[in-house]
């Protein structure tokens, strides 16, 4: 992706290299966080405990943060942060434009870059949870170290546009918040069985993938050869079926919360090919 020398978002806070204390304990979630959760959420007492943690995430409940600088960022980390801030600026440009075309106002989210752990209004999350979006403070939380693990442990191709895809996906959840889709979905889920509620969660995640594809469509002038393949590889790696099969050798469709690998790729490509939301 062509990104050097372009505008970087001013809505980005870099907390990497800083220690964190204080705040209420909870768990984060999001596109990549599902990987760690699905490895353990297979029923029994342990599954029940994880389910309770997820409920805390949905209900929110963060705490105050105390940040202390512990080390200087490396040049590679600084460059990665600059890239993320550029992608976030591109997301702002795309969604501001699309909303304005419909006579609506887009409320820009914030993004926090972190390592080790972070505290949000949705609670405290460790780096093991990966990137996530917190609707309570309308902020995308990006664990930038996870992308190496996504490649080495989960078989994704890697590359800068894999990171851009994840950022755009999490911003997609913010778009759902701004449009009121998230609130309406939570209200419906409260009246449904667990299996039916899971299906709505899948719909939400696939829509966020679709929104990520819409972002890529309107950012074509900055794309380079292989970028879309990098996004497709990342989407495949975080499909529920791929994760479950790798973890235990079989899949349980009723427990899906994010969609299959093929569904995730298909949703992104639909958004990329159409570029239309409204």
Phi, psi and omega in degrees: 000135178279115185221337184299139175081006181257173184297139173249143182293142175270001180264027183244132175243128182257110179256008179294147182079010180239145177272157185231132174220160180087170177097160178277149183272127174207192180235153176265175177204180179144198185304310185267334180303333180299334181299307181294319182296316184290338178291338182243341188274065185243027176100179180073193183298319181296317178298323179296319180296318179296321178300322178295322178297317178299323179296323177297321179298313182296328182275344180085192178119070181267201180202178180286155183240141173235113186255135177229126178293126182245335180201160177277140178290147176285167179297323178296318179294320179296319179294321179295322178295320178295321177297313181299319180294328177289316178298319180296322176296320177298320177298318178300314182297314182297310186285328173300316181294313182296320178292317180299324179297337179257010179073023181245163178252129179268126178268109186291136176277177173248165177224135177243126174266131183216167171218157181071286179203163182209150176247128178235179175289352174262005178115185180266133181233142175270166180297338179298339181280340180074189181297146177203163176246133178250111181291336183296324177244008177051052184227138173268128179251119186244114171276101188287344180280345185292334187294333174292320178291324178302324181279311186282325184264325187251003170081012178288155182292330182085197181101161185293329182282345170295321177293317179300320178300315181294316178300314181296325177296313180295323174297328176302323176294326176293321177301319177299323178294314182297321182279354180084005181293319182298314181298314181297322180294317179298321179296320178292319181298327181297340182257003186247166173290168181300316181297317180291323177295323178299322180297322177291325176298319177300315179302319180296317181291320179293325176294322177296324174295319177300315179298324177297321177294321176299316177304312181297322178302315183276002178243019186303327184295343180257357182281150177238167180303131179094349182297313181295324177297324177295318178295318180296322179294319178294317180298321179296319184295332184256016174289142181304317183294320179295317181294313182293320180295322178292324185282321186223001174090355178210169183241155178231091187305326182296339181266358180299137176234349184235346181102160179286168178301316181293321179296320182292317179294317181297320180295317178300314183292327176299316177295321181293320182284328183265316182070011185245138178244315187260000000 
